[in-house]
């Protein structure tokens, strides 16, 4: 029987990418900024508040990395909504080719600053 590696604590977790609650990422859609509850290389959970997005809607915006001046343009599809919490989950459909490198550097820099 082949061995598998689990990166999730929840046995019902089927995500391919590890989620990060920190460092913080802000999503800019149009001219408004929205906080994220968590993010991964696969998508983000956005606290949308009053913005109404429905399952299957497409969304485009910018991921902002506070205190770095860096950002990434993205497009994504809404894959779940929670009206009670005012949050949506989106799955990236388009990210720049260097997104992994930029996000990895952002995590490293944030960790170095938080250790101090």
C-alpha positions, 0 to 999 in steps of 0.5 A, spaced: 500 500 500 503 506 498 504 511 503 501 518 503 502 525 506 497 529 509 498 536 510 491 537 513 488 536 520 481 535 518 480 528 514 475 532 510 480 537 507 480 536 500 484 542 498 490 541 494 494 547 497 496 549 504 492 555 506 495 561 510 491 566 515 498 570 515 501 574 513 495 578 511 493 579 504 488 584 501 484 583 495 482 590 491 476 589 487 474 595 483 476 601 487 475 597 494 479 593 498 477 587 502 480 583 507 482 575 507 481 570 512 486 566 509 489 564 502 493 559 498 496 558 491 489 555 489 485 561 491 482 566 497 477 567 502 474 574 501 470 578 507 466 581 502 461 584 506 455 588 502 458 586 495 454 580 492 457 575 489 454 568 487 456 561 486 460 561 479 461 568 478 467 571 475 472 576 479 478 579 477 482 584 482 489 585 485 492 581 491 496 586 495 501 584 500 501 590 505 508 593 507 511 590 501 508 595 495 508 588 491 501 586 488 499 580 483 493 581 478 488 575 478 482 572 476 478 567 479 471 564 480 467 564 486 466 556 488 462 557 495 459 563 498 457 564 506 451 569 506 451 569 514 459 570 515 459 575 508 465 571 505 466 567 499 471 562 496 474 564 490 479 559 486 484 562 481 483 561 474 489 566 472 495 568 476 502 571 473 507 566 472 512 569 478 506 568 483 509 563 487 516 566 487 512 573 490 508 569 495 513 565 497 518 571 498 512 575 502 511 569 507 519 569 508 519 576 509 513 576 514 516 571 518 523 574 519 519 580 521 515 577 526 521 573 529 524 580 531 
